[in-house]
Amino acid sequence: MTLHRPDSRLQQTAALSPAIGHASRSSEDLGDLPEWKLEDLYPSMECAELAADMARSAADAAGFQRQYAGTLEALAKEDPAGLGQAIRAYEAIEERMGRIMSYAVLVYTGETTDPKKAKFFGDAQEKITAASTHLLFFTLEMNRIEDAILNAAIESDAVLARYRPWIEDLRKDRPYQLEDRVEQLFHEKSVTGRGAWNRLFDETMASLRFEIDGEMLTTEPALNLLQHRDREKRRTAALEIGRVLENNNRTLTLITNTLAKDKEISDRWRGFQDVADSRHLANRVERDVVDALVRAVEDAFPAISHRYYAMKAKWLGLAKLEHWDRNAPLPTAAETVYDWQSARRIVLDAYGGFSPEMADIAGRFFDEGWIDAPVRPGKSPGAFAHPTVPSAHPYVMLNYLGKPRDVMTLAHELGHGVHQVLAADQGLLMSQTPLTLAETASVFGEMLTFRALLAQVDNPAERKAMLARKVEDMINTVVRQIAFYLFERKVHTARAEGELTSEQLGELWLEVQHQSLGPVFHFDDGYRSYWSYIPHFIHSPFYVYAYAFGDCLVNSLYAVYQEAEGGFQQRYFEMLKAGGTRHHGDLLKPFGLDAAQPDFWQRGLAMITGLIDELEALDKTAGGG
């Protein structure tokens, strides 16, 4: 188990979607929404297959430790083929444990408030943590082998040569690796530490209820009302969301303080210098590359979000926008609702227009029961694609409500799913893509779907509404996520000086909202608590910049696609199939792109400003309505 990867056995290593709300819609309007078939992993929580795999995982892990602990350097010197076989055995055990925890995570995600499923998840987590403790020595000991010895072994054995990308990736963790017993302590206490606080957050959010217009709603449908056409309904929902979050501030603030301190302790022991360095290491991206991205987006706030929302205020006939107006539909926008079959057709047609193979892979998610789409009480909010393990297949979780953004979310998560399927041939240890590049396929899938829909629209008013939705999605993916990143930096930096109150967290939240969204917005006191429902802050600190990284990268990549005479699809698929075996610099070279260059991020942001330019032109044509 490497230091830099989120452990797929112990937490949801899902590709989360940005925190964007969707409008509420009854399932009767949408057709039959699919629920995933988890039997592909295990028949049930009580099945004999699962019990046998759990017992075998514990036995094999203990046996692996007895066989290999203290022997790896000698194997590298004297028996490189034996070291290669050890890596294969390690990967096989990890794969089986990954299947168990993937199943537990997905069962729990589907109904987090079910005590039986919560207990099942907790028990599985504890047992797999105990078993995997026996494997902890392996990567630590691998990293203690001298470079010359290990390089010679890799040169002499084909199996080790195949695992070279994983070995080289692993060794980047060496400066932050601790003594074995300390690593074991960190590992074993993760269940009662970070894992427990993550679970408390999930169950707290799933249990929240919002009384809006006489109806009790869970988190997802309540947030969805922030896109309602009726401004009064948006306001009512926003105030109720603020009230409920504020009432739960004590718990949510405690969770945030505890996890921030937990991270500070871990970072300090490992020797990380900056609050986000561990995330940069996990993403295999240099700090200066991320800093350049953040600076470019911050510099573009006035040209993108400030400019766009000033236009939107004019369209809505308002001098000031409240936070509940941010994702409001335009007055001229059609009330389009896409039933499930329409959403499927739209996304698969868009994928097929790029590559029939891409559409075929995405089609399997629909045909073989790999998607869970309905909104249910107790189900986790949001959306994700979970890779599970290469011997199985990914799953996609949605809360589908039929709005255009839901169709884009479907396209986004299926992009992740296609990527995960293509990378699976690399095997468990090398199929996991760093988060920055993991967002490439998802955002590219969204772009394909948007462009396919836009090409069908001739009416200026409809085109304006569609462009506005896309600009808002891009602002949510780039501007808003960088604002989240800036908020996290403020929180973790301030937490190093002592616990933060709910009031302090609210002030930091409003500070970055004003900065990123611009002077046209007014934020009421109820908005101070909105930081507390964002799951990314809890599950994956500093994850959020990956969305902006992916969006800007895809904007540049899509420009290359539009200009390419041929061969782009093949190069694109080769990039996805690489999984985690290559650095982002190497993967982008065939497209003539380099994220380390100063103009790279401006090029990606220019696509957003170009869409805003087009909106302004359409606005003049349509008379500003």
Buried (B, 14 or more C-beta within 10 A) or exposed (E): BBBBBBBBBBBBBBBBBBBBBBBBBEBEEBBEBBEBEBEBBBEEBEEEEBEEBBEBBBEBBBEBBEEBBEBBBEBBBEBBBBBBBBBBBBBBBBBBBBBBBBBBBBBBBBBBBBEEBBEBBBEBBBBBBBBBBBBBBBBBBBBEBEEEBBBBBBEEBEBBBBBBBBBBBBBBBEEBBBEBEEBBEBBBBBBEBBBBBBBBBBBBBBBBEBEBEEEEBBBBBBBBBBBBEEBEBBBBBBBBBBBBBBEBBEEBBBBBBBBBBBBBEBBEEBEBEBBBBBBBBBBBBBBEBBEBBBEBBBEBBEBBBBBBBBBBBBBBEBEEBBBBBBBBBBEBBEEBBBBBEBBBEBBBBBBBBBBEBBBEBBBBBBEEBBBBBBBBEBBBBBBBBBBBBBBBBBBBBBBBBBBBBBBBBBBBBBBBBBBBBBBBEBBBBBBBBBBBBBBBBBBBBBBBBBBBBEEEBEEBBBBBBBBBBBBBBBBBBBBBBBBBBBBBBBBBBBBEEEBBEBEBBBEBBBBBBBBBBBEBBBBEEBBBBBBBBBBBBBBBBBBBBBBBBBBBBBBBBBBBBEEEEEEBBEBBBEBBBBBBBBBBBEBBEBBEBBBEEEEBBBBBBBBBBEBBEBBEEBBEEEEEE
